[in-house]
Amino acid sequence: MSNFDKTDIKIVNILLEDGRMPASEIARRIGNISERAVRYRIERMVDAGIIQISAVAKPQAFGLTTIADVWMEVESDRILEVAKKMANFDNVSYVACGIGESDVSIQIVAKDTAEIYQFITEVVRKVPGVRKTTTSIVPLIVKDVYQWRVPERIAQELPEKKGTTETE
């Protein structure tokens, strides 16, 4: 994070609005920075693994209109193994390991509740190490992970870079 500044945050948040926005438009919106500098900063952040630019598919557009969150209690020595197994399924859109009541959580996208039921009972619960599952159908997502923005407070906490110009 040492090479990250307020201008980088502005660039990231603009790219989150539209990952295909031209560097010239980003420079125009930020002001006091050249198109070349914007391109350089984007390339630097991609190379450093700070951001990635990709398409986000909406499962609903492909007929996968039912979403479920599933929390799993897993044998302690198999948590990562189970998580990696879950990540390999096409209908699993999210996998995380947690600390607390659930060891692994996943999100499933499906055509309907019958498909979710079948996947949980015939696949998830039969994975070695899975002891218990708790499922919740998700009828509405108000904010998804790709809608997250870098909080303004992060930018306010960053010191100004000294000895650089924005037009480089």
C-alpha positions in Angstrom: 0.0 0.0 0.0 3.0 2.3 0.2 2.9 3.2 -3.5 -0.8 3.9 -3.3 -2.2 7.4 -3.1 -5.4 9.4 -3.4 -5.3 9.6 -7.1 -5.0 5.8 -7.4 -8.1 5.5 -5.3 -10.0 7.9 -7.6 -8.8 5.8 -10.6 -9.9 2.6 -9.0 -13.4 3.9 -8.0 -13.9 5.3 -11.5 -12.9 1.9 -13.0 -15.4 0.2 -10.7 -18.1 2.3 -12.4 -16.9 1.2 -15.8 -13.8 -1.0 -16.3 -13.7 -0.1 -20.0 -13.5 3.7 -19.5 -10.7 5.2 -21.5 -7.8 6.7 -19.6 -8.5 10.0 -21.3 -11.9 10.1 -19.8 -10.6 9.1 -16.4 -7.9 11.9 -16.6 -10.6 14.4 -17.6 -12.8 13.4 -14.6 -10.0 13.5 -12.1 -8.4 16.7 -13.5 -4.7 17.6 -13.1 -3.4 14.3 -14.4 -2.5 13.2 -17.9 -4.0 10.3 -19.8 -0.5 8.8 -19.9 -0.2 9.0 -16.1 -3.6 7.3 -15.7 -2.5 4.4 -18.1 0.7 4.0 -16.1 -1.1 3.9 -12.8 -3.6 1.4 -14.0 -0.9 -0.8 -15.4 1.1 -0.5 -12.1 -1.9 -1.5 -10.0 -2.8 -4.4 -12.3 0.8 -5.7 -12.2 0.9 -5.3 -8.4 -2.3 -7.3 -8.0 -4.1 -4.3 -6.4 -6.9 -4.4 -9.1 -8.0 -6.7 -11.9 -10.2 -5.6 -14.7 -12.7 -8.2 -15.9 -16.3 -8.7 -16.9 -18.9 -9.5 -14.2 -21.7 -11.9 -15.4 -25.1 -11.7 -13.8 -26.3 -15.3 -13.2 -29.9 -14.2 -13.6 -29.3 -13.3 -17.3 -28.4 -16.9 -17.9 -31.5 -18.3 -16.2 -29.9 -18.8 -12.8 -32.5 -16.8 -10.9 -32.3 -18.6 -7.5 -29.4 -17.9 -5.1 -28.7 -19.6 -1.8 -26.1 -19.0 0.9 -24.8 -22.2 2.5 -22.8 -22.3 5.7 -21.0 -25.5 6.5 -19.6 -27.0 9.7 -16.5 -29.0 8.6 -14.1 -31.3 10.3 -11.2 -29.1 11.4 -8.5 -30.9 9.4 -10.5 -30.7 6.2 -11.7 -27.1 6.0 -9.4 -26.0 3.2 -9.9 -29.2 1.3 -13.7 -28.8 1.5 -13.4 -25.1 0.5 -11.2 -26.0 -2.6 -13.7 -28.8 -3.6 -16.6 -26.3 -3.4 -14.7 -23.8 -5.6 -14.6 -26.3 -8.4 -18.4 -26.5 -8.9 -19.8 -24.3 -11.7 -22.9 -23.3 -9.7 -20.9 -22.1 -6.8 -20.2 -18.4 -7.2 -18.5 -17.7 -3.9 -16.4 -19.7 -1.4 -14.9 -18.5 1.9 -13.4 -20.0 5.0 -14.5 -18.5 8.3 -13.9 -18.4 12.0 -17.0 -18.9 14.2 -20.1 -21.1 13.8 -19.4 -21.9 10.2 -16.1 -23.1 8.8 -16.9 -22.7 5.1 -19.5 -20.6 3.4 -20.6 -20.8 -0.3 -23.1 -19.1 -2.5 -25.0 -21.2 -5.0 -26.7 -20.0 -8.2 -29.4 -22.2 -9.7 -32.5 -22.3 -11.9 -34.8 -23.0 -8.9 -35.0 -24.2 -5.3 -35.3 -27.8 -6.4 -31.9 -27.5 -8.1 -30.4 -26.0 -4.9 -31.9 -28.7 -2.8 -30.5 -31.4 -5.1 -27.0 -29.9 -5.0 -26.9 -29.5 -1.3 -28.3 -33.0 -0.5 -26.6 -35.0 -3.2 -23.3 -33.1 -3.5 -22.4 -30.8 -0.7 -23.5 -33.0 2.2 -21.7 -36.0 0.7 -18.3 -34.2 0.5 -16.0 -35.9 3.0 -15.5 -33.7 6.1 -18.8 -31.8 5.8 -20.7 -32.4 9.1 -23.6 -29.9 8.9 -25.1 -27.4 6.5 -27.4 -24.4 7.0 -29.0 -22.9 3.9 -30.7 -19.6 3.3 -32.4 -18.7 0.0 -31.4 -15.1 -1.0 -34.4 -13.4 -2.7 -32.7 -10.0 -3.0 -29.0 -8.8 -3.0 -28.9 -5.1 -2.2 -25.1 -4.7 -2.7 -22.8 -7.3 -4.3 -19.0 -7.6 -3.9 -18.3 -6.0 -7.3 -20.3 -2.9 -6.2 -17.9 -2.2 -3.4 -15.9 1.1 -3.6 -12.7 2.1 -1.8 -14.0 4.1 1.1 -13.3 7.8 1.1 -11.8 7.6 4.6 -8.9 5.4 3.1 -8.0 8.2 0.7 -8.2 10.8 3.6 -5.7 8.7 5.6 -3.1 8.6 2.9 -0.3 11.1 2.8 0.2 13.2 -0.2 3.0 11.9 -2.4 6.0 14.3 -2.5 8.3 15.0 -5.3 6.0 13.7 -8.1 3.8 15.4 -10.5 0.5 14.1 -11.8 1.3 14.8 -15.4 4.2 12.4 -15.6 
